[in-house]
Amino acid sequence: MNEVKLSDGIISLSPLRLDDVEAHLTGEDELLVRWLNGGPGTREGVEAYIRHCREQWESGGPFRAFGIRVGADETLAGTVDLRFEGEGLAPGQVNVAYGLYPSWRGHGLATRAVLLATQYASSEGGETAVIQVEPENPASAAVAQRAGFTQGKQRRNEDGTRFDWYIRNLRVATQ
């Protein structure tokens, strides 16, 4: 696998690795569990997830998970992932999901991560980026809007969860 590393000079994105497990478990809080993870992480569960992520990278699968890294020591500040296939996505649509650990929130890092990840998605053939946000999560909606997404349709997943879709065309040059 070619190791992908993206940077804007403030943050970098690179595939999750097994030495990220401890940082992830330490950084996980109630908000990440509620909005992103679906349940509290365990060492075994996070290791299995990262192995799955690595397999997706190595096989060129439709799922690409990045660690959001800060500083010269590349401290793990959170994650951003791309799904090039999934429930409700049309061909060319890429789902973007992100989460930051508590000490890193409020500094614009999630917006930076979304912008870097969507540049990568575009280079991999993505045409439209989609961020699905539960209406009770205004912080995530704010990240989407700061990253140039506009609110689109509302949709319910198979489990009945309602999401507001924020959409951005990846084929249009942005300033």
C-alpha positions in Angstrom: 0.0 0.0 0.0 1.2 3.5 -0.8 1.0 5.4 2.4 -1.3 8.4 1.7 -0.4 11.6 3.7 -2.3 14.8 3.1 -1.4 18.1 4.8 -2.5 21.7 4.8 0.5 22.9 6.9 -1.6 22.8 10.1 -3.0 19.3 10.2 -2.1 16.1 8.3 -4.3 13.1 7.4 -2.9 9.6 7.1 -4.4 6.2 7.4 -5.1 5.0 10.9 -2.5 2.6 12.3 -2.4 0.2 15.2 -0.3 2.6 17.3 -3.3 4.9 17.3 -5.4 2.6 19.5 -4.4 4.0 22.8 -4.8 7.7 21.7 -8.3 6.8 20.3 -9.4 5.1 23.5 -8.1 8.0 25.6 -9.7 10.6 23.4 -13.1 9.0 23.1 -15.9 10.8 24.9 -19.7 10.8 25.2 -20.1 12.9 22.0 -18.0 10.6 19.8 -19.8 7.6 21.1 -23.2 9.2 20.5 -22.6 10.8 17.1 -19.9 8.6 15.5 -19.0 5.4 17.1 -22.3 3.9 18.1 -20.9 2.6 21.4 -17.9 2.9 23.7 -14.7 1.5 22.2 -12.7 -1.4 23.6 -9.1 -2.2 22.9 -10.1 -5.3 20.9 -12.8 -3.5 19.0 -10.6 -0.5 18.0 -7.8 -2.8 17.0 -10.2 -4.8 14.8 -11.6 -1.6 13.3 -8.1 -0.3 12.4 -7.2 -3.7 10.9 -10.3 -3.4 8.8 -9.4 0.1 7.8 -5.9 -1.0 6.8 -7.4 -3.9 4.7 -9.7 -1.4 2.9 -6.7 0.8 2.1 -4.6 -2.2 0.9 -7.4 -3.6 -1.3 -8.6 -0.3 -2.7 -11.9 -0.8 -1.0 -14.7 1.8 -0.7 -13.8 2.8 2.8 -10.9 5.1 3.7 -10.3 6.1 7.3 -7.7 8.8 8.2 -6.3 9.9 11.4 -6.3 13.7 11.9 -2.8 14.5 13.1 -1.4 17.7 14.7 2.1 18.9 15.3 5.5 17.6 14.5 4.8 14.5 16.6 1.6 13.9 14.6 -0.6 13.6 17.7 -3.9 11.9 16.9 -6.6 14.6 17.3 -9.5 12.6 15.7 -10.6 10.8 12.6 -12.2 11.5 9.2 -13.4 8.8 6.9 -14.7 8.5 3.4 -17.2 5.9 2.1 -17.4 5.7 -1.6 -20.3 3.3 -1.4 -23.1 3.0 1.1 -26.7 3.2 2.1 -28.5 5.9 0.2 -25.4 7.0 -1.8 -25.7 7.3 -5.6 -22.7 6.5 -7.8 -20.1 9.3 -7.5 -21.3 10.3 -4.0 -18.9 10.0 -1.1 -20.0 10.1 2.5 -17.7 12.1 4.8 -17.8 11.5 8.6 -15.5 13.1 11.2 -14.9 13.4 14.9 -12.4 15.2 17.1 -11.3 14.3 20.6 -12.5 16.9 23.2 -9.3 18.8 23.7 -9.0 19.5 19.9 -12.5 20.8 19.3 -13.2 24.5 18.6 -10.0 25.2 16.7 -11.2 24.6 13.1 -9.4 21.3 12.8 -12.6 19.3 11.7 -13.2 21.8 8.9 -9.6 21.5 7.7 -9.8 17.7 7.8 -13.0 17.7 5.8 -11.5 20.0 3.2 -8.4 17.7 2.9 -10.4 14.6 2.8 -12.8 15.9 0.1 -9.8 16.9 -2.1 -8.6 13.3 -1.8 -12.1 12.0 -2.6 -12.2 14.2 -5.7 -8.8 12.8 -6.8 -10.2 9.3 -6.4 -13.3 9.9 -8.6 -15.8 11.3 -6.1 -18.1 13.8 -7.7 -20.3 14.9 -4.7 -19.5 14.8 -1.0 -22.2 14.2 1.5 -22.2 14.8 5.2 -25.1 13.3 7.1 -25.9 15.1 10.3 -28.5 14.3 12.9 -30.5 17.5 13.5 -29.6 17.4 17.2 -25.9 17.8 16.3 -25.5 21.5 15.3 -21.7 21.5 15.8 -21.3 18.9 13.0 -23.7 20.9 10.8 -21.5 24.0 11.4 -18.4 22.1 10.2 -20.2 21.1 7.0 -21.2 24.7 6.3 -17.8 26.1 7.0 -16.4 23.5 4.6 -18.6 24.8 1.8 -21.5 22.2 2.0 -25.1 23.3 1.6 -28.0 21.7 3.3 -29.9 19.4 1.0 -32.6 16.7 1.7 -33.5 15.0 4.9 -33.4 11.2 4.9 -34.1 8.4 7.3 -31.8 5.4 7.5 -33.1 1.9 7.6 -33.0 2.1 11.5 -35.3 5.2 11.3 -32.6 7.7 12.3 -33.2 11.1 10.6 -30.3 12.9 8.9 -29.9 16.2 7.3 -27.7 15.9 4.2 -25.1 18.5 3.5 -23.8 18.4 0.0 -20.8 19.8 -1.9 -20.0 19.4 -5.6 -16.4 18.1 -5.8 -16.1 18.9 -9.5 -16.2 22.7 -9.0 -13.0 24.5 -8.2 -13.2 26.1 -4.8 -11.4 29.2 -3.6 
